Each structure stands twice: as structure tokens, then as C-alpha cells.
Amino acid sequence: MHVMMVHNFYQQPGGEDRVFADEANLLERRGHVVERFALHNSSIDGQRAWRVLSDTFWNRRAAKAVHDTVRKSKIAIVHFHNIFPLISPAAYYGARAAGAAVVQTLHNFRLLCPNALFLRRGRACEKCLGRRLAWPAAVHRCYRNSRLQSTAVAAMLAFHRTMGTWRRAVDAFICLSQFSHAKFIEGGLPPHKLFVKSNFVDTDPGMSLRERTGTAFVGRLGAEKGLELLLDAWRQVPGDVNLYVAGEGPLHDYLRRAAERDRRIVPMGTIPPSEVDELLGSVACLVVPSICYENQPRVVLEAFARGTPVAVPRRGAMAELVSEGRNGILFTSGDATDLSLQIRKLLAAPSAERDEMRLAARTTYEKYYTPDANYAALMSVYERALAQRRPGRASATLGA
């Protein structure tokens, strides 16, 4: 099969970038031909605001590039990861007009919420869910704390909802969890085009047999990731046990000040994947304290592959990943005291119990998150997309 993978890179690298690369590599290893089409947000620097806004609504150049490549190479499937803000939904139409089926992985909730997180002022917010025009996002400046930019994103989503883009121009959507599957149905996407398929770990790092000590946080140092909650909880964890924090972001200085007050907190900055694997294989637990609706953080799957239990909020998609007391622990979302309590319980558990949790974590990876499991699920979605395709149904002109 000839497949095109399409992705808009953010300015800061993230999990979506890894999934884009890993799925393309996986397909190539299985004998498929993969074309890659990517744009990068760094190209926004120096562009006029009207040009960026125009491309967000309808990027004719990206649509034509996708169309021409599909037609020239006779591509069967165009698989989109992130299209915001530069590629735009116009590329769906370009792909379909050239004869390809269109698949979109829903890494976040952008189609339903302008800030993509269902988060406002540190709490879950679903005020825009299901609305034709997400006007609350504009009122509350939910995207980049800008009323103008929030209005622009809300208008773009309303334009494509009215145009029927999500219904007509996409043949299959990939949801990463049952929770997000339900949210997208509630938000108006066609249920018969929504399929649940997990992320995966492309290169098996192997279960770590090392002596485990301390805990780790790996991710963007942003408010939505719950770093402040974790540091509040850590003040209630006694003893000489370290918290390793890997990542960069807006809360860098907040973390630095916390580390100056508590020497058990160890900032590591951005570290390469090999060092992330090493870190995950050396700690007793990975903590993912996000206060937003996470879909499926790749680092959780990486921890399972290393045989490392995970602490996640007892809410939404995160609670789907962890079987409490087996491959990890659950805590009340947003509750620093309960998070601290659960971490202390895990660290104080008998060694035999902790060994069982590590083995269960590794078994979870082997059952659900290997390349073989992902390839089978991906092929199933592609087959459904090809079956859904109706040539000519979404044939808006590329110059629209």
C-alpha cells in the first residue's frame, strides 16, 4: 500500500511528532511505501498575521501539494496527524480530489475546543463542546490568552463544521481512547467514522531489572501537565527520595525555585529518548499529574515497556490506562494530598508487591502497545477508510 503521512510540527517537540515518525517507520518496515509531507510552525516567524490566518482557514498551497503528490504517486491513504495551524483542512479535500482515502488521528480535542485541552483557569471546561460556534473560547481568550486569536480559531472550526468538512472530507478518525471517542461523538463527529486505536512504543527498550528509587515526571513544563500539583504533593512526601523532572516549558523558573528549596527535586531539562528510557527504567514510579483531558501520553506506554508503574488521575482516558494496584496507581484529579498519599503507599509497599506491579506494567505493554498490535489496528482503520471512500463526495476545488 502507498501511504502519505502528513504533519504540522509545533515549535516545541512533542509526543505527536514521535507518533508521526514511528507510524511512518512502522509502515515502511512492513513493506509499504510512505511519503511524508510536513510543515513546521517555525515558518510562521516573519509571516504577516493575515497570511497565517488565511492558511489556518484554507491553505491552497498545502492542499495542492498533497493533491499533486497523491495523483503522481497513486497514493491510496493520506493519514493526517496535526494540521493546525498551517496545513489546514483544505489538504483533506486535496487528497480526496486526487482519489485517496483520508484518515485523521485525533491527538487532542482541537476540533471541539479552540485550545484543544478542554481546560480553562486550571479546571476542565466543556462550554464549547457541541456548539456550532465556540464563542465562549473567544470571550475567555482560551487560545494563547488572545481574544483575537481565539476568535479566529473558533471561526475556522465553525467554518469547517458548517461546510461539513468533518463529515464529508474525512473517511476515518482515530481516537486514542474510549473517553475521547465518546467526547467526539458528543461533539458531533460521525460515529461510524470514529475508531479507537492506541499509540505504541516503536522500539522495545526491554523491562528494566535495575534497583528502583525515586519517581519521575517527563513532559512539558506547562500548567496543563499538573507540575504545580505534583510539586505541592511532593512537599508531603517524607524521606530522602528524589523526584526527577525531565522537560522544558513555561514553568521552568517555577521548577527551578522549587528545586532550590527542596534538594530532592532534580530538574533534568530536555533529555534525548535514550535517556528517557534510562530514567524510566531507574525509578519506582512515573507520575503523570495532568489537570487537562489527556488522550494517551506516550510516556505512559514507554514506562510500561520498562516495567515501571504509573500514577495517573482517576479521570477520563488516563483511568483507562491503569488498573489500580496492578500496573499503577490512581489518585483524585487535582488533589495534591491524595496524590502524595498514593505515592507514599507505593514507595512503602513490600518489595514483592512492587515487583508484581512492575511485571504487570510490562505485561500491559506486551499485550496492547507493541508495534505488532499497533500495525494490526492501523491496517484495520485503513481498510475501513478505503471502504468509506466515495469518490467525488468531497470534491471542493483546491482554490476555494
N, C-alpha and C positions, 0 to 999 in steps of 0.2 A: 504494500500500500504506500502511496505517496502522500505525505502529510506536511502541512505547513504549520509551524508553531509561531505565534505572534505574541509580542510582549512589549509593554511600555515600562522601562526601568524607572524607578524612583531615584531621587538624588542620593538617598541613603540605602545601601543594600539591605535586602530583607529576605524572608522566607519564600515569597512569591518568586523571586529571582532564581532561587535554588530549585524550586519545583519546575519552573520553565526549563532550566538546563537539564535536570535529571530526567524528566519525561522525554525530552528530545533524545537524550543519550540512550535511554532505555529502548525506545523505538528503533534506533539505529542498530543496537546490538541484536535486536530480534529480526533484522533483515529489512526493515522499512527504510524508505528514502525520506529524509527530513530536510525541509527548507526552513530557515529561520529568518523571521522579519522582526526587527526590534527598533524602537526609538528610545531616547533617553531624556529625562527631564532636564539634564544639564543644558540641552539645546535651547531651553526657554530663556536662559540668560542672554540679554541683549535684544530679545524679540519684543516687538511692541505688544501692548496689552490686548489690542483689538485682534491681533493675529492669533495669539494664544486662545482667546475666547472663541474666535471663529473656528479654530481647529478642534476645540473641545466639542462644539456642536457637530461639525461635519468637516472632516479633513479630506478634501478631494484628493490631495497628493497621496496620502496613505491608502485611500480606497483604490486609486488607480494602480499603485504599486502592487497591492495584493491581487487585484484583478488580473493584471498582466502576467504576474508570476504563476498564478493558478492556471491561466489559459495556456501559457507557454509550456509549463511542465506537466500539465494534465493532473493536477493535484486533486485528490478525492476528498480530503478532510482539511479544513482550516481550523486549528484549535487555538483559541484566544485565551490568554491569561489576564493580563491587565491591559486595558485600552485607554485608561484615563491618565492625563488629560489630552495627550497628543494624537493618538491613533484614531479615536472616536468610533462610534457605532457605524459610521459610513463604511468602514472596512468590512463589516458583515455583508453589506449589500454588494460590495466589490467582489467578495468571494463567491457569493451565491450567483451573481450575474455571470460569472465565469464557469459555473457548473459545480462548485464544491459544496459539500455539506458543512455547516458551521456548528462548532462546539465552543461553549464559553464556560471556563471554570470560574465559579463564584468564590473567590478568595476572601472577599469581605462583603459588606452589605451596601455597597455604593448605589446599586440600582434602587434601593429603598430608602436610603438615608444619605444626605449630601456629605456628611463627614465619615460615612462608611462604618461607623462603630456603634450606632445606637447609644451614644454617650453624650451627656451634657452636664457640665458642672460636677463631674465625679460620680454621676449616677446614671443608671440605664434610662434611656428616653426613647419612646416609640411614637412620638407625636406625629411624625411624618409617614409612619407605616400605613400603606394603602391609600394615601392621598394622591390625587392626580397632580397637584402642585404642592411641593413640600415647603409651603410658606413659613411654617414655624422655624425652619432652619435659617431662613433669611432674617426673621425677627430676632432670633437668638444668636446670630452670627456664628453658626456652628462650623462652618468651613473656614479655617485659618483666622478665626475671630474677625472676619470681614463681612459686613453686610452685603457689599457689592459682589464679592466672590461667592458668597453663599447663595445669593440670588441667581447668579449666573449658573451655578451647578444645579440648583433647583429647576431653573428654566430649561436647561439641557435635558434633564430627566423627564420633565413634563412634555417637552417637545417629542422625545422618542416614545414616551408612553402613548401620547395621542396619535403618533404616526404608526403605532403598532409594531415598533421595532422588536421588542422583546417577544412578541407573539409570532411575528411573521419572518423575521430575518435570522433567527437562531433555531437550529434544529434540536439541540440538546444542551442543557445546562448541567454542569457538575457541581453538586453541593458536597461539602466536606463532612457534613454531619446530619443526623436526623433533625436536630434542632434547627439548623439553617434551612433545611428542606421545608420544614413547617413554616418558618418565617417567610420564605419566598412565596410559598403558596398563599399565605395570608396577605402578602404584599401584591398579589395579582399576577404572578407569573404562571404560565400554563402548567398544571400538574403533570400532564402526560409527557412533558419535555424535561422534567426535573429528575435527576438520578443522583444517588448518593455513592460517592467513591472517595476513599481516604487518600491522603498523601502517603508517602512512603520514604524509606531510607534507602538510597540507591546503592551505597557501598556498606556492606555489613561490617561494623567495626569489631564485632565479637563481644561476647559477655566479658566484662572485667572481673577478674578474680582477686583484685587488689584489696588490701585492707581499706575500709571506707571510713572517712572522717569529714565532718563539716557538711554544709549544704551549699547549693549554688543557685544563682539566678542568671539566666542567659537571655538577653533580649534588648530591645530598645529602651533606653532610659527615658521613657515618657510617662506622663501621668496615667495614661490609659492602661499601662502594663502593671500598675499596682506597686511600683517601687516604694513609694512613701508608706503604703500599708505594710509592706514587708519590713521596712526599717523600724516602723513602730512596733511590729510584732517582735523583732529581734531584741529590742530593749528588754523584753520579758523572758528571753531565753537565757537561763543562767549558765555558768560554766565557761570553760576555755575552749569554745567550739567556734570555728570560723564560718563566715558567710562570704562566699566568693561571688563577686558581681562582675559579669562579663557583658560588655556592650557600651554604646555611647548614645547620647541624646540630650534633650533639653535639661534633664535633671542631673547632669554631670556634676555641677557645683554643689547641689544638694547632697549628692552621694559623697563627694569629697569632704564636706563638712561633717557628715555623719561618721565617716571613717576616721577623721581626726579626733572625734570624741570617743569612739569605740574601736580599738585596735583589732578587734575580731572581724571587722568588716574589711574585706580586701578587694578594692577596685582593680579590675584587670584590663579595662578598656576593651577595644575591639580585638578579638583574637581569631586566628585562622581556624577553619573547620577541624584540622588535625588536633589543635589544642583544645577545642571544644570537646571533641571525643575524649581526650585525655582527662579533662576536667570532669566530665560526666561519669567517667569510669573510676574516679577517685573519691567521690562524695557519697554520703549516705542517702541523700535525697536532693532532687531538683524541685525548686519551688516556683510555681507559675501563678502569681497572685493577681492576675489581671482583673480590673474592675469593669472592663468593657466586655461585650459579647465576643469572645474569641471563637473562631471556627475550628481550627485544628493546628495549633502551633507545632511546627516541625520539630522543635527541640524536644517536645514530649516524646515523640516517636524515637528520636535519637537516644534519649535517656533509656527508654525501654530496651532498645537494641543493646545497650551496655549493661542491662540488668540493674538499672537504677530506678527505685520507686519515685513517684512524682506526687507532689502536693498541689491540688488544684481546688478552685471554688466549687462548692456544691450547687452548681447552676448551669443550665444550658448545655452547650456542646462539650464543655470541659468535664462535666459529670459523666458524659458518655464514655470518656476515655479511661476512667479509673474505676476499678472495682474496689470499693473501700476495704482496707485491711488486707488486700491481696497484692495488687501491684502498685498501690499508693494509698494516699490519704486524702480525705475531703474536709474542707473547712467552710464555715459560713461566709458567703461572699461579703467582702468589705469589713469583716470583723477581725481586727488585729489580735484581740485577746484569744479568740478561738484558733486562729492560725498559729499563734505561739503555743497554745496548748497541744495542738496536734503535732507540731514539730517536736515538742518535748517528749510526747508519748513515743513517737517513732524512734528518736535518738536513745530513749531509755529502754526500748524493747529488748528482750533477751536475744542473744546472737542467733539462735536457731530460728526465731520468728523473723528476724531481719533477713536471714538467708532465704527463707521461704518467699518473702516478698520480692527479693532480687530475682529468684528463679521465675516467679510469676510474671514479673515485668518482662523478662527475656522471652517467656513463652507468648506473651501478648504480641511482642514484635514478630515472632516467628509465625504466628497464626494470621495476623492481619496486615502487617506493614512491610512485607518484603517486596522486592521487585517482581517476583513471580505473581504474588497476589495482586499487585497493582496493575500489571500488564493484562491479566485476565479481565479485571474490572474495566480497564480503559478500552480494551477491544470490544467489550460488551456495549459500552456507551457509543463508540464509533459505529457499531452495527446499527444501533437504534437511530443514530443521527442520519445515517445513509437511508434507512427505511423511512424516516420522517421527510426527507428532502422532496420537495415538489418543485421541479424546475420552473422558473419564471414567476413563482409566487411573490418573491421579494426582489423584484427587478427594478427598484428605483434607480434612476440614472445616476451615474457617478458624479455628474456635475451639479447635483441638487444642492 
